[in-house]
Amino acid sequence: MRIRRFLGNAATLLALLAGLLVWAKLPALGVLVLAVLAALWLALTRGGRLALAATRVGIAGLPQRLGASSVVVVGIAGVVGVLVAMLAMGEGFRATLASTGGTDTAIILRGGSQAETNSVITRDQAPLIETLDGIARGADGRALLSPELSQVVTLPTRDDGSDTNVQFRGVGPAAWTVRPKLRIVEGRRFNPGLREIVVGRGAQRQFRGLEVGRQLKLANQQWTVVGVFESGDAYDSELWSDVDVLGPAYQRSAYQSVTVKLDGRSGLKRLKAALAADPRLKLDVSTTRDYYAKQSEGLSKLINALGTVIGLIMALGAIFGALNSMYAAVSGRAREIATMRAIGFRGLPVVTAVMLETMLLAFLGGLIGAALAWLMFNGHSVSTLGNNFSQVVFQFRVTPELLWTGLKWALGIGLVGGLFPALRAARMEVTEALRAQ
């Protein structure tokens, strides 16, 4: 008997959590339709008007139940705050990489490579790439491309001084033309042939020793920081130097990628055809926007999945908190509810009134949690490990869509948390309730 009861309770709990997930995924139009139908029922039917009257009575008594009501509000605020913060982290990382590059530039990698880290382009292939159709040309007639390689180095973080991986990119002379979004905001560009570095603004904010004029010891050599650049994307996390200086310093004889400026809208198609036609070049090409968007997919999905799991765990606690608080509220209002039942309030208006009261508290908690998440995390800069095993600096992005998701979770928790206490209130025996107090 106990096992059957336990299994029944577990099945009910799982069903409620599944319902909460379905509610959280419901599009805005679906929520609007449900809200309109509920409003019409409340306004146009006798049962709805009775439910509103009972709800007003319950809300008027909230100051007398301030402690229990605060448990519901604070618990749900915590769930929404954590959930929105986690999702804002994933959204910020995705947006940073998705904004990197564009459709007018392309990145060439070894065939089958998913990232620069496992790509190799030999130096004798670079002159062949320069001759391909689809690549834009400068005023001098030369192809606008930048052969590049990436080296992971360690730098101390500003927070605690721990060593963290940073991407040190070697670029060709045309790198600035290929990426026009980059602009020097302090100092100057590095001079070709010298051990000079320019650093992204994001990297400078996260790591020590990257001020203009400072020297870094990398590959047992002294490098001088001569400038700081901004691009508003993943490049802000990198250090840049001359590819022909960085390669020998780390004993790298090949490139890893070639970034090119495409020649018009048909440039990518023509470049793909030219690569396919040359058997010496077993290389793949895609727009830089597509490449960096794909780099963000795995981690963004992981962060969103973790946020959902953590949200569910916390939502479970908030549901139990709401259940306890609303059960206590129903018990404390036993005579009041019994009186309403005695003067003609049927079960449905009583159930609706208790659930509306709980959802009102949940909505208030959702607003507080969403506001705290926005105030504390929106625009907050952090860094995490990217696909190149180096840190990517990005900002939390608390978007209106994420705030709406948080509010839907709050209302879903209120709906589940108020359901059983509402049913208990509706099933309460009038005579017993009047004698109990």
SEFIPA-228069 format. One record per residue (C-alpha): x, y, z; residue in three letters. Coordinates in pm, whole numbers, padded with zeros to 5 digits, always signed. Layout:
<pts>
{pt {X,Y,Z},'ALA'};
...
</pts>
This chain:
<pts>
{pt {+00000,+00000,+00000},'MET'};
{pt {+00280,+00238,+00092},'ARG'};
{pt {+00469,+00154,-00224},'ILE'};
{pt {+00159,+00218,-00434},'ARG'};
{pt {+00102,+00551,-00261},'ARG'};
{pt {+00468,+00648,-00309},'PHE'};
{pt {+00457,+00557,-00678},'LEU'};
{pt {+00133,+00749,-00720},'GLY'};
{pt {+00282,+01058,-00555},'ASN'};
{pt {+00600,+01028,-00764},'ALA'};
{pt {+00396,+00997,-01085},'ALA'};
{pt {+00189,+01301,-00989},'THR'};
{pt {+00505,+01500,-00917},'LEU'};
{pt {+00662,+01404,-01248},'LEU'};
{pt {+00344,+01493,-01431},'ALA'};
{pt {+00338,+01834,-01265},'LEU'};
{pt {+00703,+01899,-01354},'LEU'};
{pt {+00634,+01791,-01712},'ALA'};
{pt {+00337,+02026,-01720},'GLY'};
{pt {+00559,+02305,-01589},'LEU'};
{pt {+00808,+02241,-01872},'LEU'};
{pt {+00530,+02243,-02131},'VAL'};
{pt {+00395,+02568,-01987},'TRP'};
{pt {+00746,+02722,-01994},'ALA'};
{pt {+00780,+02633,-02365},'LYS'};
{pt {+00437,+02770,-02454},'LEU'};
{pt {+00468,+03057,-02704},'PRO'};
{pt {+00349,+03404,-02616},'ALA'};
{pt {+00045,+03366,-02840},'LEU'};
{pt {-00064,+03052,-02653},'GLY'};
{pt {-00030,+03229,-02317},'VAL'};
{pt {-00226,+03526,-02452},'LEU'};
{pt {-00508,+03300,-02572},'VAL'};
{pt {-00531,+03128,-02233},'LEU'};
{pt {-00526,+03463,-02053},'ALA'};
{pt {-00805,+03601,-02274},'VAL'};
{pt {-01020,+03290,-02222},'LEU'};
{pt {-00969,+03309,-01845},'ALA'};
{pt {-01053,+03681,-01841},'ALA'};
{pt {-01370,+03620,-02043},'LEU'};
{pt {-01479,+03344,-01805},'TRP'};
{pt {-01414,+03565,-01501},'LEU'};
{pt {-01602,+03860,-01651},'ALA'};
{pt {-01896,+03695,-01824},'LEU'};
{pt {-01998,+03396,-01613},'THR'};
{pt {-02158,+03377,-01270},'ARG'};
{pt {-01891,+03135,-01150},'GLY'};
{pt {-01619,+03370,-01274},'GLY'};
{pt {-01768,+03669,-01094},'ARG'};
{pt {-01796,+03465,-00773},'LEU'};
{pt {-01432,+03361,-00815},'ALA'};
{pt {-01328,+03727,-00846},'LEU'};
{pt {-01525,+03816,-00534},'ALA'};
{pt {-01363,+03532,-00339},'ALA'};
{pt {-01021,+03636,-00470},'THR'};
{pt {-01072,+03992,-00345},'ARG'};
{pt {-01155,+03855,-00001},'VAL'};
{pt {-00837,+03645,+00000},'GLY'};
{pt {-00615,+03929,-00120},'ILE'};
{pt {-00757,+04161,+00146},'ALA'};
{pt {-00632,+03914,+00407},'GLY'};
{pt {-00276,+03889,+00273},'LEU'};
{pt {-00134,+04143,+00525},'PRO'};
{pt {-00247,+03909,+00807},'GLN'};
{pt {-00059,+03623,+00635},'ARG'};
{pt {+00252,+03824,+00548},'LEU'};
{pt {+00502,+03562,+00665},'GLY'};
{pt {+00354,+03273,+00468},'ALA'};
{pt {+00302,+03492,+00163},'SER'};
{pt {+00665,+03609,+00177},'SER'};
{pt {+00784,+03247,+00161},'VAL'};
{pt {+00608,+03204,-00173},'VAL'};
{pt {+00733,+03536,-00313},'VAL'};
{pt {+01096,+03493,-00202},'VAL'};
{pt {+01116,+03130,-00312},'GLY'};
{pt {+00985,+03202,-00660},'ILE'};
{pt {+01200,+03515,-00690},'ALA'};
{pt {+01505,+03298,-00624},'GLY'};
{pt {+01403,+03045,-00890},'VAL'};
{pt {+01341,+03312,-01152},'VAL'};
{pt {+01657,+03505,-01067},'GLY'};
{pt {+01884,+03201,-01099},'VAL'};
{pt {+01709,+03070,-01409},'LEU'};
{pt {+01724,+03403,-01594},'VAL'};
{pt {+02089,+03453,-01494},'ALA'};
{pt {+02187,+03109,-01627},'MET'};
{pt {+02000,+03159,-01953},'LEU'};
{pt {+02146,+03511,-01986},'ALA'};
{pt {+02494,+03358,-01966},'MET'};
{pt {+02418,+03122,-02253},'GLY'};
{pt {+02253,+03398,-02455},'GLU'};
{pt {+02550,+03631,-02402},'GLY'};
{pt {+02800,+03367,-02514},'PHE'};
{pt {+02590,+03278,-02818},'ARG'};
{pt {+02536,+03642,-02916},'ALA'};
{pt {+02907,+03723,-02886},'THR'};
{pt {+03014,+03444,-03120},'LEU'};
{pt {+02714,+03493,-03350},'ALA'};
{pt {+02808,+03860,-03396},'SER'};
{pt {+03165,+03766,-03486},'THR'};
{pt {+03241,+03781,-03856},'GLY'};
{pt {+02984,+03837,-04126},'GLY'};
{pt {+02846,+03716,-04455},'THR'};
{pt {+03097,+03920,-04656},'ASP'};
{pt {+03398,+03734,-04517},'THR'};
{pt {+03484,+03365,-04518},'ALA'};
{pt {+03720,+03135,-04331},'ILE'};
{pt {+03908,+02855,-04506},'ILE'};
{pt {+04005,+02544,-04307},'LEU'};
{pt {+04145,+02203,-04385},'ARG'};
{pt {+03878,+01970,-04521},'GLY'};
{pt {+03674,+01811,-04243},'GLY'};
{pt {+03802,+02045,-03971},'SER'};
{pt {+03542,+02183,-03732},'GLN'};
{pt {+03765,+02449,-03577},'ALA'};
{pt {+04102,+02619,-03621},'GLU'};
{pt {+04258,+02399,-03353},'THR'};
{pt {+04247,+02087,-03575},'ASN'};
{pt {+04312,+02260,-03908},'SER'};
{pt {+04639,+02281,-04099},'VAL'};
{pt {+04700,+02486,-04414},'ILE'};
{pt {+05054,+02454,-04547},'THR'};
{pt {+05246,+02762,-04650},'ARG'};
{pt {+05271,+02645,-05010},'ASP'};
{pt {+04890,+02639,-05026},'GLN'};
{pt {+04857,+03007,-04935},'ALA'};
{pt {+04978,+03141,-05275},'PRO'};
{pt {+04733,+02903,-05446},'LEU'};
{pt {+04445,+03039,-05240},'ILE'};
{pt {+04535,+03394,-05345},'GLU'};
{pt {+04460,+03308,-05708},'THR'};
{pt {+04112,+03169,-05647},'LEU'};
{pt {+03796,+03326,-05787},'ASP'};
{pt {+03549,+03474,-05539},'GLY'};
{pt {+03805,+03658,-05324},'ILE'};
{pt {+03790,+04038,-05333},'ALA'};
{pt {+04094,+04233,-05450},'ARG'};
{pt {+04245,+04551,-05315},'GLY'};
{pt {+04345,+04862,-05509},'ALA'};
{pt {+04683,+04700,-05579},'ASP'};
{pt {+04514,+04396,-05732},'GLY'};
{pt {+04620,+04161,-05454},'ARG'};
{pt {+04373,+03923,-05287},'ALA'};
{pt {+04231,+04049,-04959},'LEU'};
{pt {+04314,+03757,-04730},'LEU'};
{pt {+04486,+03695,-04400},'SER'};
{pt {+04668,+03364,-04335},'PRO'};
{pt {+04645,+03302,-03963},'GLU'};
{pt {+04740,+03071,-03681},'LEU'};
{pt {+04626,+03049,-03321},'SER'};
{pt {+04842,+02974,-03020},'GLN'};
{pt {+04702,+02921,-02671},'VAL'};
{pt {+04900,+03103,-02400},'VAL'};
{pt {+04839,+03144,-02027},'THR'};
{pt {+04790,+03476,-01851},'LEU'};
{pt {+04692,+03559,-01491},'PRO'};
{pt {+04334,+03677,-01437},'THR'};
{pt {+04265,+04009,-01271},'ARG'};
{pt {+04033,+03850,-01014},'ASP'};
{pt {+04259,+03599,-00841},'ASP'};
{pt {+04575,+03576,-01050},'GLY'};
{pt {+04510,+03218,-01161},'SER'};
{pt {+04656,+03117,-01498},'ASP'};
{pt {+04397,+03103,-01775},'THR'};
{pt {+04417,+03016,-02144},'ASN'};
{pt {+04411,+03308,-02387},'VAL'};
{pt {+04412,+03297,-02766},'GLN'};
{pt {+04723,+03452,-02924},'PHE'};
{pt {+04646,+03500,-03294},'ARG'};
{pt {+04897,+03560,-03568},'GLY'};
{pt {+04747,+03754,-03860},'VAL'};
{pt {+04855,+03871,-04203},'GLY'};
{pt {+04886,+04233,-04323},'PRO'};
{pt {+04531,+04234,-04468},'ALA'};
{pt {+04367,+04128,-04139},'ALA'};
{pt {+04258,+04485,-04064},'TRP'};
{pt {+04098,+04526,-04407},'THR'};
{pt {+03926,+04188,-04388},'VAL'};
{pt {+03781,+04280,-04046},'ARG'};
{pt {+03680,+04647,-04074},'PRO'};
{pt {+03491,+04635,-03741},'LYS'};
{pt {+03821,+04627,-03554},'LEU'};
{pt {+03949,+04966,-03448},'ARG'};
{pt {+04245,+05070,-03240},'ILE'};
{pt {+04121,+05256,-02931},'VAL'};
{pt {+04456,+05296,-02756},'GLU'};
{pt {+04812,+05296,-02884},'GLY'};
{pt {+04880,+05170,-03238},'ARG'};
{pt {+04891,+04861,-03456},'ARG'};
{pt {+05186,+04622,-03433},'PHE'};
{pt {+05467,+04663,-03685},'ASN'};
{pt {+05529,+04360,-03911},'PRO'};
{pt {+05844,+04168,-03831},'GLY'};
{pt {+05860,+04283,-03468},'LEU'};
{pt {+05756,+04110,-03146},'ARG'};
{pt {+05473,+04352,-03084},'GLU'};
{pt {+05119,+04273,-02969},'ILE'};
{pt {+04781,+04444,-02983},'VAL'};
{pt {+04523,+04317,-02734},'VAL'};
{pt {+04144,+04309,-02734},'GLY'};
{pt {+03966,+04533,-02486},'ARG'};
{pt {+03786,+04235,-02334},'GLY'};
{pt {+04114,+04051,-02276},'ALA'};
{pt {+04266,+04362,-02120},'GLN'};
{pt {+03977,+04385,-01873},'ARG'};
{pt {+04000,+04019,-01773},'GLN'};
{pt {+04375,+03957,-01757},'PHE'};
{pt {+04673,+04125,-01594},'ARG'};
{pt {+04970,+04284,-01765},'GLY'};
{pt {+04805,+04390,-02091},'LEU'};
{pt {+04842,+04767,-02055},'GLU'};
{pt {+05004,+04954,-02344},'VAL'};
{pt {+05380,+04963,-02295},'GLY'};
{pt {+05394,+04650,-02080},'ARG'};
{pt {+05609,+04355,-02180},'GLN'};
{pt {+05503,+03990,-02178},'LEU'};
{pt {+05730,+03688,-02174},'LYS'};
{pt {+05584,+03437,-02417},'LEU'};
{pt {+05774,+03148,-02582},'ALA'};
{pt {+06080,+03261,-02381},'ASN'};
{pt {+06077,+03591,-02569},'GLN'};
{pt {+05982,+03945,-02473},'GLN'};
{pt {+05677,+04089,-02647},'TRP'};
{pt {+05564,+04450,-02614},'THR'};
{pt {+05198,+04553,-02593},'VAL'};
{pt {+05165,+04847,-02833},'VAL'};
{pt {+04790,+04886,-02876},'GLY'};
{pt {+04436,+04795,-02772},'VAL'};
{pt {+04154,+04722,-03016},'PHE'};
{pt {+03778,+04683,-02992},'GLU'};
{pt {+03547,+04484,-03216},'SER'};
{pt {+03245,+04403,-02996},'GLY'};
{pt {+03272,+04030,-03062},'ASP'};
{pt {+03490,+03725,-02987},'ALA'};
{pt {+03804,+03894,-03119},'TYR'};
{pt {+03795,+04121,-02814},'ASP'};
{pt {+03921,+03820,-02616},'SER'};
{pt {+04237,+03774,-02822},'GLU'};
{pt {+04596,+03895,-02853},'LEU'};
{pt {+04719,+03972,-03206},'TRP'};
{pt {+05063,+03981,-03362},'SER'};
{pt {+05234,+03928,-03698},'ASP'};
{pt {+05179,+03570,-03816},'VAL'};
{pt {+05535,+03557,-03956},'ASP'};
{pt {+05673,+03641,-03611},'VAL'};
{pt {+05437,+03427,-03404},'LEU'};
{pt {+05491,+03113,-03616},'GLY'};
{pt {+05869,+03084,-03572},'PRO'};
{pt {+05842,+03181,-03203},'ALA'};
{pt {+05632,+02870,-03141},'TYR'};
{pt {+05799,+02659,-03410},'GLN'};
{pt {+05485,+02655,-03623},'ARG'};
{pt {+05560,+02606,-03992},'SER'};
{pt {+05201,+02607,-04119},'ALA'};
{pt {+04890,+02819,-04095},'TYR'};
{pt {+04562,+02702,-03943},'GLN'};
{pt {+04315,+02916,-04135},'SER'};
{pt {+04287,+03181,-04402},'VAL'};
{pt {+04026,+03455,-04362},'THR'};
{pt {+03923,+03624,-04687},'VAL'};
{pt {+03709,+03913,-04805},'LYS'};
{pt {+03443,+03782,-05044},'LEU'};
{pt {+03386,+03941,-05384},'ASP'};
{pt {+03019,+04034,-05378},'GLY'};
{pt {+02716,+03818,-05305},'ARG'};
{pt {+02829,+03538,-05534},'SER'};
{pt {+03178,+03535,-05387},'GLY'};
{pt {+03123,+03240,-05154},'LEU'};
{pt {+02968,+03024,-05426},'LYS'};
{pt {+03251,+03101,-05667},'ARG'};
{pt {+03514,+03039,-05402},'LEU'};
{pt {+03363,+02701,-05315},'LYS'};
{pt {+03363,+02604,-05682},'ALA'};
{pt {+03726,+02714,-05723},'ALA'};
{pt {+03836,+02512,-05419},'LEU'};
{pt {+03650,+02204,-05544},'ALA'};
{pt {+03813,+02237,-05887},'ALA'};
{pt {+04171,+02237,-05752},'ASP'};
{pt {+04280,+01891,-05629},'PRO'};
{pt {+04578,+02046,-05451},'ARG'};
{pt {+04345,+02229,-05211},'LEU'};
{pt {+04145,+01988,-04999},'LYS'};
{pt {+03994,+02273,-04802},'LEU'};
{pt {+03652,+02377,-04676},'ASP'};
{pt {+03511,+02728,-04667},'VAL'};
{pt {+03218,+02894,-04488},'SER'};
{pt {+03123,+03247,-04396},'THR'};
{pt {+03281,+03367,-04076},'THR'};
{pt {+02935,+03429,-03932},'ARG'};
{pt {+02834,+03066,-03985},'ASP'};
{pt {+03165,+02941,-03850},'TYR'};
{pt {+03146,+03132,-03522},'TYR'};
{pt {+02775,+03061,-03480},'ALA'};
{pt {+02853,+02689,-03495},'LYS'};
{pt {+03130,+02732,-03239},'GLN'};
{pt {+02874,+02860,-02987},'SER'};
{pt {+02614,+02586,-03034},'GLU'};
{pt {+02753,+02320,-02801},'GLY'};
{pt {+02826,+02541,-02502},'LEU'};
{pt {+02506,+02743,-02541},'SER'};
{pt {+02299,+02422,-02539},'LYS'};
{pt {+02490,+02296,-02234},'LEU'};
{pt {+02436,+02620,-02041},'ILE'};
{pt {+02066,+02629,-02132},'ASN'};
{pt {+02025,+02263,-02032},'ALA'};
{pt {+02200,+02324,-01699},'LEU'};
{pt {+01986,+02632,-01642},'GLY'};
{pt {+01669,+02433,-01706},'THR'};
{pt {+01776,+02147,-01476},'VAL'};
{pt {+01876,+02386,-01198},'ILE'};
{pt {+01553,+02578,-01252},'GLY'};
{pt {+01350,+02258,-01221},'LEU'};
{pt {+01527,+02157,-00900},'ILE'};
{pt {+01473,+02501,-00748},'MET'};
{pt {+01118,+02511,-00883},'ALA'};
{pt {+01048,+02186,-00700},'LEU'};
{pt {+01156,+02348,-00374},'GLY'};
{pt {+00950,+02657,-00449},'ALA'};
{pt {+00646,+02442,-00526},'ILE'};
{pt {+00675,+02269,-00187},'PHE'};
{pt {+00715,+02609,-00023},'GLY'};
{pt {+00403,+02734,-00199},'ALA'};
{pt {+00213,+02417,-00108},'LEU'};
{pt {+00300,+02452,+00262},'ASN'};
{pt {+00220,+02822,+00267},'SER'};
{pt {-00111,+02785,+00085},'MET'};
{pt {-00215,+02481,+00290},'TYR'};
{pt {-00150,+02690,+00601},'ALA'};
{pt {-00345,+02978,+00450},'ALA'};
{pt {-00640,+02750,+00367},'VAL'};
{pt {-00637,+02605,+00720},'SER'};
{pt {-00624,+02952,+00872},'GLY'};
{pt {-00915,+03065,+00654},'ARG'};
{pt {-01126,+02754,+00714},'ALA'};
{pt {-01418,+02947,+00870},'ARG'};
{pt {-01399,+03216,+00603},'GLU'};
{pt {-01404,+02960,+00321},'ILE'};
{pt {-01681,+02764,+00493},'ALA'};
{pt {-01889,+03079,+00521},'THR'};
{pt {-01847,+03149,+00151},'MET'};
{pt {-01947,+02791,+00074},'ARG'};
{pt {-02253,+02826,+00297},'ALA'};
{pt {-02378,+03142,+00122},'ILE'};
{pt {-02357,+02991,-00227},'GLY'};
{pt {-01994,+02982,-00343},'PHE'};
{pt {-01949,+02650,-00520},'ARG'};
{pt {-01629,+02449,-00551},'GLY'};
{pt {-01500,+02596,-00880},'LEU'};
{pt {-01503,+02963,-00767},'PRO'};
{pt {-01324,+02863,-00443},'VAL'};
{pt {-01060,+02664,-00634},'VAL'};
{pt {-01012,+02952,-00877},'THR'};
{pt {-00985,+03207,-00597},'ALA'};
{pt {-00710,+03016,-00411},'VAL'};
{pt {-00516,+02956,-00734},'MET'};
{pt {-00546,+03319,-00844},'LEU'};
{pt {-00415,+03429,-00506},'GLU'};
{pt {-00116,+03193,-00536},'THR'};
{pt {-00046,+03301,-00891},'MET'};
{pt {-00060,+03666,-00788},'LEU'};
{pt {+00209,+03599,-00527},'LEU'};
{pt {+00404,+03399,-00786},'ALA'};
{pt {+00380,+03683,-01037},'PHE'};
{pt {+00512,+03926,-00777},'LEU'};
{pt {+00801,+03689,-00701},'GLY'};
{pt {+00868,+03653,-01074},'GLY'};
{pt {+00885,+04029,-01119},'LEU'};
{pt {+01127,+04064,-00827},'ILE'};
{pt {+01347,+03777,-00950},'GLY'};
{pt {+01354,+03908,-01307},'ALA'};
{pt {+01435,+04261,-01187},'ALA'};
{pt {+01720,+04134,-00969},'LEU'};
{pt {+01862,+03926,-01255},'ALA'};
{pt {+01854,+04227,-01485},'TRP'};
{pt {+02009,+04465,-01230},'LEU'};
{pt {+02282,+04225,-01117},'MET'};
{pt {+02378,+04044,-01436},'PHE'};
{pt {+02280,+04235,-01750},'ASN'};
{pt {+02603,+04356,-01910},'GLY'};
{pt {+02822,+04177,-01654},'HIS'};
{pt {+03147,+04063,-01822},'SER'};
{pt {+03277,+03709,-01770},'VAL'};
{pt {+03491,+03466,-01964},'SER'};
{pt {+03454,+03098,-02037},'THR'};
{pt {+03642,+02832,-02231},'LEU'};
{pt {+03563,+02829,-02603},'GLY'};
{pt {+03615,+02565,-02869},'ASN'};
{pt {+03977,+02672,-02919},'ASN'};
{pt {+04053,+02588,-02553},'PHE'};
{pt {+04100,+02956,-02477},'SER'};
{pt {+03888,+03203,-02287},'GLN'};
{pt {+03614,+03397,-02464},'VAL'};
{pt {+03513,+03719,-02291},'VAL'};
{pt {+03143,+03800,-02318},'PHE'};
{pt {+02862,+03977,-02135},'GLN'};
{pt {+02545,+03839,-01979},'PHE'};
{pt {+02244,+03939,-02193},'ARG'};
{pt {+01916,+03959,-02002},'VAL'};
{pt {+01679,+03996,-02296},'THR'};
{pt {+01302,+04061,-02285},'PRO'};
{pt {+01251,+03704,-02407},'GLU'};
{pt {+01443,+03568,-02105},'LEU'};
{pt {+01247,+03789,-01866},'LEU'};
{pt {+00925,+03659,-02020},'TRP'};
{pt {+01051,+03302,-01976},'THR'};
{pt {+01122,+03373,-01609},'GLY'};
{pt {+00772,+03513,-01555},'LEU'};
{pt {+00617,+03207,-01722},'LYS'};
{pt {+00812,+02982,-01484},'TRP'};
{pt {+00688,+03190,-01191},'ALA'};
{pt {+00324,+03160,-01299},'LEU'};
{pt {+00368,+02787,-01364},'GLY'};
{pt {+00508,+02734,-01015},'ILE'};
{pt {+00218,+02933,-00870},'GLY'};
{pt {-00031,+02727,-01070},'LEU'};
{pt {+00114,+02397,-00948},'VAL'};
{pt {+00172,+02520,-00593},'GLY'};
{pt {-00183,+02645,-00556},'GLY'};
{pt {-00360,+02349,-00713},'LEU'};
{pt {-00376,+02102,-00421},'PHE'};
{pt {-00451,+02362,-00150},'PRO'};
{pt {-00727,+02495,-00376},'ALA'};
{pt {-00877,+02147,-00414},'LEU'};
{pt {-00862,+02100,-00039},'ARG'};
{pt {-01045,+02429,+00014},'ALA'};
{pt {-01317,+02323,-00230},'ALA'};
{pt {-01363,+01986,-00062},'ARG'};
{pt {-01378,+02129,+00291},'MET'};
{pt {-01686,+02019,+00485},'GLU'};
{pt {-01879,+02332,+00576},'VAL'};
{pt {-02008,+02214,+00914},'THR'};
{pt {-01671,+02078,+01029},'GLU'};
{pt {-01490,+02394,+00920},'ALA'};
{pt {-01734,+02618,+01109},'LEU'};
{pt {-01692,+02411,+01426},'ARG'};
{pt {-01314,+02395,+01397},'ALA'};
{pt {-01257,+02760,+01483},'GLN'};
</pts>
